[in-house]
Structure formats: structure tokens, C-alpha cells
Amino acid sequence: MINFIQNMVDALSLGSIYALVALGIGLLFGILRLINFAHGDLITIGGYSLIVPSADVTSQMLIGNWSWWTLLPSVCLIVVIVALLTDALVFRPLRRANATTLMIGSFALSYIIQNGLLLVYSSRAKAVDLWPSLNTQIELGAVRLPVLQLTTIGTTLVLMVALIAFLRGTRYGVQMRAAAEDFRMAQYLGVNGNFVIGMAFAVTGILATAVSLLYVTQTGSLSHTMGVPLALFGFVAVVIGGMGSLVGAVVGGFLVGILLVMLQAYLPADLRGFRDAFAFGILVLVLLGRPSGLLPSRNIIERV
């Protein structure tokens, strides 16, 4: 029972990471019908912004040495600016292209960002010791709960509540929801399409920043491809939850996290190396039963 509780905390923590990634991917898909695989590279940029740009083997902290109340907005600003630049330089010129072209553009953008990081930082993974005070445990009887995992879960819940409040309680949030319902009609009603899309990219940058800092604190290392598997599992979570549904993206993210941790914990030792294969197999079975996802959006239409 104790092991199960600790495994569930780990599962919810990992699921929180995937839920935040899925929210970032799902938000853009809802408005643009864009599957942005470069979202994982925004996470990578957030991590590398913590250190001094250098190809040296050992990393030197830059922003990572600042106090958290200056570190958070600084990293967030960098990632949001990069997210807005990707929209202005890549996706805005492709605004009238079909979904396949947009997806190919996101792959190309991801490749460019990764190789740009290689030029500056080299291919060596770099160790980063961010917020070591979070790597402690709270003892509740016989159960030991890692502070970092609890912080990850709490941060995810706060961001989800904040996003819901923004989308439902602000003028710009309502405009984003209208654009997701029917982009062309929203424009006819006076919604500035480019502004709403830029705002969506900014929100995804904020979500990517949160994932980046939490993930780097957990792993303690940086690599130029660290965001790729996160984006992959985030995309899987979006598909499982239901394309276009933000609630579905969150549910899918937690489901993927729980499934991966539980398989790692309870599969026989000789099968744990095939954990991801088992996980994807189970997710395929879910899609066979629910091809449109667990909580599909009722407003999935062709992007115009």
C-alpha cells in the first residue's frame, strides 16, 4: 500500500508534466489546427536559458543563479519571445496553408532550433543543479513524499485553474475561445485573428517555461533534444484525450503519466525495457474503442 501511494505520487507528477505539454499543444491546435512539434524545443530553450552560452563540457549558471522571483519571469520572457518569433517568422506566412503544411513547418522549425542549440552549446549533455532544496522528502508516517513531485502537481493545478480563469473570465480569453469555435466567424465579429493567435503562442510559451523548469529540476541535465520526447508524449496525450479538447488534453496527459509509471513499477524486471511499447499498445487499444479520444471536442472543423 505504501509503495502504491508513492508510485501514484510519481505518476501524478509525471502526468502533470505531460498535461502541461498537452495543454500547450492542444491550445494551438484548437485555434490554428496546428500540431506544433516545435513546442518541445521551446521547453529546451527554457532550460538552456538558465546557463551561460558555451560549448564547454561544464555548464555555468547564469539566470539559474538568480532568485526565483527574478528567474521565473526572465526565463518566461525569453521563451515567450521565442514563441512569438516562431509565429511571426514561420507560422504567420503559412496562415492559409493546410494542416499538413503547418505540421511540416513545425518539424522544420524544430530541426532548426535543435541545430542552433548544437552550434552554441555543443552536443554534450550539461549538468544543471536548479533548486536543490526541492529534492527533499516529507515523511507522513511510513510514506515519504518527494517535495519536487508535490510541487510539480501543485504548479500544474495552479496553472490549469489560471488558464481556465483566463479563458472564461477575460475578454481576450473569450476571443480565444471564439476563435477555437469558428475562426472565420470570430474574425467577422471583430476578433483580431493575428492578435489572438499571438496570444495563444504566448500562453504556450508560459506553459513551456513551467515544464522546462520543473523537468530540469527533476533530471538535473540539459540536452538539445530534451523536449522531443516530452512533445511526443504530449501529442499522444492530446490524441488520447480528444483533439481540440483542453480538458481531454489534461486527462490524456495524466493517463499517459500514470500508465508509464505503473508499468515501470509493476512489469516484470525483464520486460521493463519494453515499457513504452506496452504503454503505446494500451493507448492504441483505447483509440480502437474511442477513435475520437476520451473527451473529443464537438467543434473540430477544418481550419480556414
HELIX and SHEET records of a PDB file:
HELIX    1   1 ILE A    2  LEU A   32  1                                  31    
HELIX    2   2 HIS A   39  TYR A   48  1                                  10    
HELIX    3   3 ILE A   63  ASN A   65  5                                   3    
HELIX    4   4 TRP A   68  THR A   86  1                                  19    
HELIX    5   5 ASP A   87  PHE A   91  3                                   5    
HELIX    6   6 ALA A   99  TYR A  121  1                                  23    
HELIX    7   7 PRO A  132  LEU A  134  5                                   3    
HELIX    8   8 VAL A  147  GLY A  169  1                                  23    
HELIX    9   9 ARG A  171  GLU A  181  1                                  11    
HELIX   10  10 PHE A  183  TYR A  188  1                                   6    
HELIX   11  11 GLY A  193  THR A  219  1                                  27    
HELIX   12  12 GLY A  227  GLY A  241  1                                  15    
HELIX   13  13 LEU A  246  TYR A  266  1                                  21    
HELIX   14  14 ALA A  269  PHE A  274  5                                   6    
HELIX   15  15 ARG A  275  GLY A  289  1                                  15    
SHEET    1   A 2 LYS A 126  ALA A 127  0                                        
SHEET    2   A 2 SER A 221  LEU A 222 -1                                        
SHEET    1   B 2 GLN A 137  LEU A 140  0                                        
SHEET    2   B 2 VAL A 143  PRO A 146 -1                                        
END                                                                             
